[in-house]
């Protein structure tokens, strides 16, 4: 036998705010990623240059991963604040 939901789910008054924020952050990340892809497609030698002891491609790759993590924390912070403010 299982258990029910951990919390009672109801109407989320902050959903419009969270959607708008998520879309904006997705567009921002997509632009950064598209820049990475464009550089790789048009100037691959640029990605072979050494930066901080690694190729620029590796630095960009880890930078993209780091950016995604930072953006996730920022999204969570602002969404939590919006939920507390709008759903109370």
N, C-alpha and C positions, 0 to 999 in steps of 0.2 A: 504494500500500500504506500502511495506517495503522499506528499503534502501539498497544500495549496500554495498560492502565490505568496511571496515573502512580504509584499506590501499590497495595500488596496490600491487598485488602479482606478483612476478617474479622469476627468477632463483635465488636460494640460493647457492652461492659459498661456504658457510660455512657448508653445510649439511653433507659432509663427516666427517669433524672435529667433528660436534655435534653428529653424529651417533657413532663415535669411542669413544668419551668421555662418552656418555650415556651407551654404552655397558660395558665399563670398570667400571663405577660407579655401574652399575647393578650387575656385577660379584662381586665387593667388598662387596656390601650390601648382596648379596646372601650368600657369605662366612660367614659373621657375623651372619646372620639369621640361616644358617645351623649349626653353632657352638651352637647357642641357642637351636635348636631342638635336636642336638646330646646330649647335656648335659641333657636335659629333658628326653630323651629316655634312656640314659645309667646310669645317676646318679641323679635321681629325688630328692633324699635327699639333694643334693647340692643346689637345687633351693629353698629348704625350709629354708635354713639358713637365719638369720636376718642380713641385711646390711642396714645401715642408717635408722634403725627403720622400715624397710619393708622387706619382703622376697626377696631373690635374683631374683625370677621370676618377681616380680613387677618392680624391678630396671632394669632388662634386658628389660622388655617390654617397659617401658618408654624410656629407652636408645635407643631401636630400632626406636621408633617414633621420638625421637629427632635427631637421626642420619639421618633418612629419610628427615627431614626438613632441616637440615644443608646441606646435600648433594644436595637438590633441590636448595638452595640458591647459593651454589658453582657452580652447573651446569648452572644456569641462568647467573651468573656473567661471567663465561668463554665463554658461548655461545654468550652473548651479545657482549663481546669484539671481538670474532671471526667474528661475523656478521659485526660489524663496520669496522674491518680491511679488511675483504675479499670482502665485497659487495660494498665498496666505489669506 
